[in-house]
């Protein structure tokens, strides 16, 4: 293939990924929504970029008008059981009364104060440090606006503190899609949108272990041998990262999600973070844990890394912290964040007043033992419901669950573990039509990602399981899936 053919192939790849106005309007017309929703979706096609997430996640997304508790209502008034929670933002359900009250009261006092100290920000900084679970050193906080902001701040701080360029991340981790974070998010479909200028300098990758699939299977995965392979690469001299004999290390930090969220809600063995902590200590690297989705109570503990019994050097949190308002924070060992001179980081909306006010309440609630006990009780009930469905439906190959962090892997055959990508899409489409909202993902496009509010009622879960039982029965017959 000559140069011209290579160039044309790259642009043909873009053509394959692109969508047309006509194709989106066809998706709108065949959607299960009412006429008001369809009319709004036509306006969405007319006025918004096609590069947004709605057309990537769903064939067509409901157009929300209002929400309450565990339900979202579209513009036609149709209710949806909300197992998306704004991507783990609405920890207490939608429009929770206390958070709404706090935001309203704060808006009457102070709304914005640039990236400067204010009462709610100082209070939140103290709480984040006190509740970081980092006990081996004092901690400090730096604020951003989004999760991507937080990750960029953490990576900048790690590189500045260590004077080293490289960051190691796990395939499947999601750390953002800005130019500063895209290299840290190993999604080929997303990275393609950044060509021809790629943001992937000084980033290396390794595989995350998961118990369901092993390397020697036809539809393979990775076990703890992946971490041993990572360490072997650091022990020699033929990688850009280390020359162990010469005691040279070019890696600033290992950055990981404790559980992989966007990839499909995968939960690795607890030894995963333990081994990464040991490797960081051995080679003089920092360990940064991205708790943006799995943290703040979702796993049944305040931070998901607590399940492994380790301490990171830096924690990045966002999403649920602002109670629905945008905010991110990096909590790090004091020495790391003390290297910067004043003015080294700035963002107009960082540490937003309203978000900090809500964050003080959120952090108090999700860190309380009573609330976490409730999360584990409800999460256990949710897991039991899926296990009951698994006994009836051979398409449910694996259930990941910790607290109310739940991923469901669908297969065509439980013996071969053949991924059921088309069936998973069927389940998603049928669920939306029946009034249940969630996300689909997975390495093989075959995972259902369940993100209920942390106070979802058991009766609401019962309603959804009754719906899913019918959907799985219908789908397994249609796709020829049997025991």
C-alpha positions as CSV (number, residue, x, y, z in Angstrom):
1,X,0.0,0.0,0.0
2,X,1.5,3.3,-1.0
3,X,1.3,6.7,0.8
4,X,-1.8,7.9,-1.0
5,X,-3.6,4.6,-0.2
6,X,-2.6,4.9,3.4
7,X,-3.9,8.4,3.6
8,X,-7.2,7.5,1.9
9,X,-7.6,4.6,4.3
10,X,-7.4,6.9,7.3
11,X,-10.1,9.1,5.9
12,X,-12.2,6.1,4.9
13,X,-12.0,5.1,8.6
14,X,-13.5,8.5,9.5
15,X,-16.2,8.0,7.0
16,X,-17.1,4.6,8.6
17,X,-17.4,6.2,12.0
18,X,-19.4,9.3,10.9
19,X,-23.2,9.4,10.8
20,X,-25.5,11.3,8.5
21,X,-28.4,13.5,9.3
22,X,-30.7,11.0,7.5
23,X,-29.5,8.1,9.6
24,X,-30.0,9.9,12.9
25,X,-33.5,11.0,11.9
26,X,-34.3,7.4,11.0
27,X,-33.2,6.4,14.5
28,X,-35.5,9.0,15.9
29,X,-38.5,7.8,13.9
30,X,-38.1,4.2,14.9
31,X,-37.5,5.0,18.6
32,X,-40.2,4.0,21.2
33,X,-40.7,7.5,22.4
34,X,-43.7,9.8,22.2
35,X,-44.2,12.6,19.7
36,X,-42.9,15.4,22.0
37,X,-39.7,13.5,22.6
38,X,-39.3,12.7,18.9
39,X,-39.8,16.4,18.0
40,X,-37.1,17.4,20.5
41,X,-34.7,14.8,19.2
42,X,-35.2,16.2,15.7
43,X,-34.2,19.6,17.0
44,X,-31.2,18.0,18.7
45,X,-30.2,16.6,15.3
46,X,-30.7,20.0,13.7
47,X,-28.8,22.1,16.2
48,X,-26.2,20.0,18.0
49,X,-23.0,18.3,17.0
50,X,-23.3,14.7,16.2
51,X,-20.2,14.0,18.2
52,X,-22.0,14.1,21.6
53,X,-22.5,11.0,23.7
54,X,-26.2,10.6,23.2
55,X,-25.9,9.0,19.8
56,X,-23.0,6.8,20.9
57,X,-24.7,5.4,24.0
58,X,-28.1,4.8,22.7
59,X,-29.9,4.3,19.4
60,X,-31.9,7.3,20.6
61,X,-31.9,8.8,24.1
62,X,-35.0,10.0,26.0
63,X,-35.2,13.7,26.3
64,X,-35.5,14.4,30.0
65,X,-37.7,17.2,31.4
66,X,-37.7,16.5,35.1
67,X,-36.6,13.8,37.6
68,X,-37.3,12.8,41.1
69,X,-35.7,10.1,43.2
70,X,-35.0,7.0,41.2
71,X,-37.0,8.2,38.2
72,X,-36.4,10.4,35.2
73,X,-39.4,11.7,33.1
74,X,-39.1,12.5,29.5
75,X,-41.0,15.4,27.8
76,X,-43.9,13.2,27.1
77,X,-44.2,12.4,30.8
78,X,-43.0,8.8,30.5
79,X,-41.1,7.6,33.6
80,X,-37.8,5.7,33.5
81,X,-36.2,3.8,36.3
82,X,-32.9,5.6,36.5
83,X,-29.9,3.1,36.7
84,X,-27.6,5.7,35.1
85,X,-27.7,8.3,37.9
86,X,-26.0,10.9,35.6
87,X,-23.0,8.5,35.4
88,X,-22.6,8.1,39.1
89,X,-23.3,11.8,39.8
90,X,-26.7,11.6,41.5
91,X,-25.7,9.4,44.5
92,X,-28.9,10.2,46.4
93,X,-31.3,10.1,43.4
94,X,-32.6,13.0,41.4
95,X,-33.4,16.4,42.9
96,X,-32.8,15.2,46.5
97,X,-34.5,17.6,48.8
98,X,-31.6,18.5,51.1
99,X,-29.1,19.1,48.3
100,X,-31.7,21.2,46.5
101,X,-32.3,23.2,49.7
102,X,-28.5,23.7,50.2
103,X,-28.0,25.0,46.7
104,X,-30.9,27.4,46.9
105,X,-29.8,28.8,50.2
106,X,-26.2,29.2,49.0
107,X,-27.3,30.9,45.8
108,X,-28.9,33.6,47.9
109,X,-25.6,34.3,49.7
110,X,-22.8,33.7,47.2
111,X,-22.7,32.0,43.8
112,X,-19.2,32.7,42.5
113,X,-15.9,33.9,43.8
114,X,-13.4,32.9,41.0
115,X,-10.8,30.3,42.0
116,X,-10.4,31.9,45.5
117,X,-11.0,30.9,49.1
118,X,-14.6,31.0,50.4
119,X,-16.3,29.5,53.4
120,X,-17.7,26.3,51.7
121,X,-14.4,25.6,49.9
122,X,-12.3,25.8,53.0
123,X,-14.7,23.6,54.9
124,X,-14.7,21.0,52.0
125,X,-10.9,21.0,51.8
126,X,-10.6,20.2,55.4
127,X,-13.2,17.4,55.1
128,X,-11.5,15.9,52.0
129,X,-8.2,15.7,53.8
130,X,-9.7,14.2,57.0
131,X,-11.6,11.6,55.0
132,X,-8.9,10.7,52.4
133,X,-8.0,7.5,54.3
134,X,-4.3,8.6,53.7
135,X,-2.8,8.3,57.1
136,X,0.9,8.0,56.3
137,X,1.4,11.7,55.6
138,X,-0.5,15.0,55.9
139,X,-2.6,15.8,52.8
140,X,-3.6,18.8,50.7
141,X,-6.3,19.5,48.1
142,X,-6.4,21.2,44.7
143,X,-9.6,21.8,42.8
144,X,-10.8,21.5,39.2
145,X,-14.2,21.6,37.5
146,X,-14.5,18.2,35.8
147,X,-13.1,14.8,36.2
148,X,-10.7,15.4,33.3
149,X,-9.5,18.6,35.1
150,X,-8.8,16.6,38.2
151,X,-6.8,13.9,36.3
152,X,-4.8,16.6,34.5
153,X,-4.0,18.2,37.8
154,X,-2.9,14.9,39.3
155,X,-0.7,14.0,36.3
156,X,0.8,17.5,36.2
157,X,1.6,17.4,39.9
158,X,3.1,13.9,39.7
159,X,5.3,14.9,36.8
160,X,6.3,18.2,38.4
161,X,7.1,16.6,41.8
162,X,9.1,13.6,40.4
163,X,10.7,15.4,37.4
164,X,9.8,12.3,35.4
165,X,7.7,12.1,32.2
166,X,6.0,8.8,32.0
167,X,2.6,7.7,33.3
168,X,1.5,4.1,33.2
169,X,-2.2,3.3,32.9
170,X,-4.4,0.2,32.5
171,X,-6.1,-0.7,29.2
172,X,-9.8,-0.1,29.8
173,X,-9.4,2.7,32.3
174,X,-11.3,5.9,31.5
175,X,-9.5,9.1,32.7
176,X,-11.0,11.8,30.4
177,X,-11.1,12.9,26.8
178,X,-9.4,16.3,26.8
179,X,-6.1,16.7,25.0
180,X,-4.4,16.3,28.4
181,X,-6.2,13.1,29.3
182,X,-7.0,11.3,26.0
183,X,-3.8,9.4,26.0
184,X,-4.7,8.1,29.5
185,X,-8.0,6.7,28.1
186,X,-7.2,3.7,25.9
187,X,-10.4,3.8,23.7
188,X,-9.5,3.5,20.0
189,X,-12.8,4.8,18.9
190,X,-12.3,8.0,21.0
191,X,-8.6,8.5,20.2
192,X,-9.5,8.3,16.5
193,X,-11.2,11.7,16.8
194,X,-7.9,13.4,17.8
195,X,-6.0,12.4,14.6
196,X,-3.7,13.5,13.1
197,X,-2.3,15.1,16.3
198,X,-2.2,12.5,18.9
199,X,-1.9,13.2,22.7
200,X,-0.3,9.9,23.6
201,X,3.3,11.0,24.5
202,X,4.9,9.5,27.6
203,X,2.0,7.1,28.4
204,X,2.4,3.4,28.7
205,X,-0.2,0.7,29.1
206,X,-0.8,-2.6,30.9
207,X,-3.7,-5.0,31.3
208,X,-6.1,-5.1,34.2
209,X,-6.8,-8.6,35.6
210,X,-10.4,-9.9,35.9
211,X,-11.5,-13.3,37.2
212,X,-14.0,-14.2,34.5
213,X,-11.8,-14.7,31.4
214,X,-8.3,-16.2,31.3
215,X,-5.5,-15.7,28.7
216,X,-5.8,-19.2,27.3
217,X,-9.5,-19.0,26.5
218,X,-10.9,-18.3,23.0
219,X,-12.6,-15.2,24.2
220,X,-9.7,-14.3,26.5
221,X,-9.0,-11.9,29.3
222,X,-6.2,-11.3,31.7
223,X,-5.3,-12.5,35.2
224,X,-2.7,-11.4,37.7
225,X,0.0,-12.5,35.3
226,X,-0.6,-9.2,33.5
227,X,0.8,-7.3,36.5
228,X,3.8,-9.7,36.7
229,X,4.4,-8.9,33.0
230,X,4.3,-5.2,33.8
231,X,6.9,-5.7,36.6
232,X,9.2,-7.7,34.3
233,X,9.2,-4.9,31.8
234,X,10.3,-2.5,34.6
235,X,13.1,-4.9,35.7
236,X,15.1,-4.8,32.5
237,X,16.5,-2.0,30.4
238,X,14.6,-2.4,27.1
239,X,11.6,-0.3,27.9
240,X,11.4,3.5,28.1
241,X,10.4,3.2,31.7
242,X,13.4,1.9,33.7
243,X,16.9,0.6,33.7
244,X,16.7,-1.4,36.9
245,X,20.4,-2.3,37.1
246,X,21.4,1.3,36.8
247,X,18.7,2.3,39.3
248,X,17.1,4.6,36.7
249,X,13.3,5.2,36.6
250,X,11.5,7.4,34.1
251,X,8.0,6.9,35.4
252,X,6.3,9.5,37.5
253,X,3.2,7.5,38.4
254,X,0.9,4.6,37.9
255,X,-2.7,6.0,37.4
256,X,-5.6,3.6,37.8
257,X,-9.2,3.2,38.4
258,X,-9.7,0.8,41.3
259,X,-12.6,-0.7,39.4
260,X,-13.0,-0.1,35.6
261,X,-16.2,1.9,35.1
262,X,-16.6,3.1,31.5
263,X,-15.1,-0.1,30.2
264,X,-18.0,-2.2,31.7
265,X,-18.0,-2.0,35.5
266,X,-15.3,-4.6,36.0
267,X,-14.0,-5.4,39.5
268,X,-10.5,-6.8,39.6
269,X,-9.1,-9.0,42.4
270,X,-8.2,-7.1,45.5
271,X,-4.5,-8.1,44.9
272,X,-4.5,-5.8,41.8
273,X,-4.1,-2.6,43.8
274,X,-1.9,-4.3,46.4
275,X,0.6,-5.3,43.7
276,X,0.5,-1.9,42.0
277,X,1.3,-0.3,45.4
278,X,4.2,-2.7,45.9
279,X,5.5,-2.0,42.4
280,X,5.3,1.8,42.9
281,X,7.2,1.5,46.2
282,X,9.8,-0.7,44.7
283,X,10.6,1.5,41.7
284,X,9.9,4.9,43.3
285,X,6.7,5.8,41.5
286,X,3.5,7.5,42.8
287,X,0.2,5.7,42.8
288,X,-2.7,7.8,41.7
289,X,-6.2,6.3,42.2
290,X,-9.1,7.6,40.0
291,X,-12.1,7.4,42.3
292,X,-14.3,9.6,40.1
293,X,-17.0,6.9,39.5
294,X,-16.3,4.1,42.0
295,X,-15.7,6.4,45.0
296,X,-17.9,8.4,47.4
297,X,-19.7,5.3,48.7
298,X,-20.7,3.5,45.5
299,X,-18.6,0.4,46.3
300,X,-19.9,0.2,49.9
301,X,-16.9,2.0,51.2
302,X,-16.1,5.7,51.0
303,X,-13.3,4.9,48.5
304,X,-13.1,1.8,46.4
305,X,-9.3,1.4,47.0
306,X,-10.2,0.6,50.7
307,X,-11.3,-2.9,49.6
308,X,-7.6,-3.6,48.8
309,X,-6.3,-2.2,52.1
310,X,-3.8,0.1,50.5
311,X,-3.0,3.8,50.6
312,X,-2.5,5.8,47.4
313,X,-0.3,8.9,47.1
314,X,-3.1,10.8,45.3
315,X,-6.9,10.5,45.0
316,X,-8.9,12.1,42.2
317,X,-12.7,12.6,42.9
318,X,-15.4,14.3,41.0
319,X,-18.9,13.4,39.7
320,X,-21.0,12.8,42.8
321,X,-19.0,15.2,44.9
322,X,-20.9,18.3,43.8
323,X,-24.4,16.7,44.2
324,X,-25.1,17.3,40.5
325,X,-22.9,20.4,40.1
326,X,-19.5,20.3,38.4
327,X,-16.5,20.0,40.7
328,X,-13.4,17.9,41.0
329,X,-10.7,17.6,43.6
330,X,-7.3,16.0,43.9
331,X,-6.3,14.9,47.4
332,X,-2.6,14.2,47.7
333,X,0.2,13.8,50.2
334,X,1.2,17.2,51.3
335,X,4.8,17.1,49.9
336,X,3.5,16.5,46.4
337,X,1.3,19.5,46.2
338,X,3.7,21.8,48.0
339,X,6.1,21.9,45.1
340,X,4.0,24.3,43.0
341,X,4.5,28.1,43.2
342,X,1.3,30.3,43.6
343,X,-0.5,30.7,40.3
344,X,0.6,27.3,39.0
345,X,-3.0,26.1,38.5
346,X,-6.1,28.2,37.9
347,X,-9.6,27.7,36.6
348,X,-12.4,30.3,36.7
349,X,-15.0,27.8,38.1
350,X,-12.6,25.6,40.2
351,X,-14.0,25.1,43.7
352,X,-17.3,26.6,42.6
353,X,-19.3,28.0,45.6
354,X,-22.5,26.1,45.0
355,X,-20.7,22.8,44.2
356,X,-18.6,23.1,47.4
357,X,-21.7,23.8,49.5
358,X,-23.4,20.6,48.1
359,X,-20.1,18.7,48.4
360,X,-19.9,19.4,52.1
361,X,-23.3,17.7,52.6
362,X,-22.5,14.8,50.1
363,X,-19.2,14.0,51.9
364,X,-20.8,14.0,55.3
365,X,-23.5,11.5,54.2
366,X,-21.5,9.1,52.1
367,X,-18.7,8.8,54.7
368,X,-21.1,7.9,57.6
369,X,-21.0,4.2,58.7
370,X,-24.8,4.1,58.8
371,X,-25.2,5.2,55.2
372,X,-22.5,2.8,54.0
373,X,-24.2,0.0,55.8
374,X,-27.4,0.9,53.9
375,X,-25.5,0.9,50.6
376,X,-24.2,-2.6,51.3
377,X,-27.6,-3.8,52.2
378,X,-29.3,-2.4,49.1
379,X,-26.3,-3.5,47.0
380,X,-26.6,-7.1,48.3
381,X,-30.3,-7.1,47.4
382,X,-29.5,-5.9,43.9
383,X,-26.9,-8.6,43.5
384,X,-29.2,-11.3,44.7
385,X,-31.8,-10.1,42.2
386,X,-29.3,-10.5,39.4
387,X,-28.2,-13.9,40.7
388,X,-31.9,-15.1,40.7
389,X,-32.1,-14.0,37.0
390,X,-28.8,-15.7,36.3
391,X,-30.3,-19.0,37.5
392,X,-33.0,-18.7,35.0
393,X,-31.2,-17.1,32.1
394,X,-28.0,-18.7,30.6
395,X,-27.1,-15.4,28.8
396,X,-26.0,-13.9,32.2
397,X,-22.4,-15.2,32.3
398,X,-20.9,-13.1,35.1
399,X,-22.0,-10.6,37.8
400,X,-19.6,-8.0,39.2
401,X,-20.9,-6.4,42.4
402,X,-19.4,-4.3,45.2
403,X,-21.9,-2.1,47.1
404,X,-24.1,-0.8,44.3
405,X,-21.3,-0.9,41.7
406,X,-22.6,-3.6,39.4
407,X,-21.6,-5.0,36.0
408,X,-23.4,-7.8,34.1
409,X,-21.6,-9.8,31.4
410,X,-23.8,-11.3,28.7
411,X,-22.8,-14.4,26.7
412,X,-24.2,-16.5,23.9
413,X,-23.0,-19.7,25.7
414,X,-22.1,-20.0,29.4
415,X,-19.6,-22.7,28.5
416,X,-17.7,-21.0,25.8
417,X,-18.3,-17.5,27.2
418,X,-18.9,-16.2,23.6
419,X,-19.7,-12.5,24.1
420,X,-23.3,-11.6,23.3
421,X,-22.9,-8.1,21.9
422,X,-26.0,-8.0,19.8
423,X,-28.0,-9.5,22.6
424,X,-26.8,-6.9,25.0
425,X,-27.9,-4.2,22.6
426,X,-31.3,-5.9,22.4
427,X,-31.6,-5.9,26.2
428,X,-30.7,-2.2,26.3
429,X,-33.1,-1.2,23.6
430,X,-36.0,-3.2,25.1
431,X,-35.2,-1.9,28.6
432,X,-35.4,1.7,27.4
433,X,-38.7,1.0,25.6
434,X,-40.0,-0.6,28.9
435,X,-38.8,2.3,31.0
436,X,-35.4,1.4,32.4
437,X,-32.3,3.6,31.8
438,X,-28.7,2.4,32.0
439,X,-25.5,2.1,30.0
440,X,-24.0,-0.7,27.9
441,X,-20.3,-1.3,27.6
442,X,-17.7,-4.0,28.0
443,X,-14.5,-5.0,26.2
444,X,-16.6,-7.1,23.9
445,X,-19.6,-4.7,23.9
446,X,-21.5,-7.2,26.0
447,X,-21.8,-5.7,29.5
448,X,-24.7,-4.0,31.2
449,X,-23.5,-1.2,33.6
450,X,-25.8,-0.6,36.5
451,X,-25.4,2.7,38.4
452,X,-28.5,3.0,40.7
453,X,-28.8,5.8,43.2
454,X,-27.3,4.6,46.5
455,X,-30.7,4.9,48.2
456,X,-32.8,3.2,45.5
457,X,-35.7,1.3,47.1
458,X,-35.9,-2.5,47.0
459,X,-39.4,-2.2,45.5
460,X,-38.0,-0.2,42.6
461,X,-35.4,-2.9,42.0
462,X,-38.2,-5.6,42.2
463,X,-40.0,-3.7,39.4
464,X,-37.0,-3.7,37.2
465,X,-36.2,-7.4,37.7
466,X,-39.8,-8.3,36.7
467,X,-39.3,-6.3,33.5
468,X,-35.8,-7.8,32.8
469,X,-37.1,-11.3,33.3
470,X,-39.5,-10.8,30.4
471,X,-36.9,-9.1,28.3
472,X,-34.3,-11.9,28.8
473,X,-36.9,-14.6,28.1
474,X,-37.9,-12.9,24.9
475,X,-34.3,-12.2,23.8
476,X,-32.9,-15.6,24.6
477,X,-35.6,-17.2,22.4
478,X,-34.9,-14.8,19.6
479,X,-31.1,-15.2,19.7
480,X,-31.2,-18.9,20.3
481,X,-29.5,-18.8,23.7
482,X,-30.1,-21.9,25.9
483,X,-28.5,-24.0,28.6
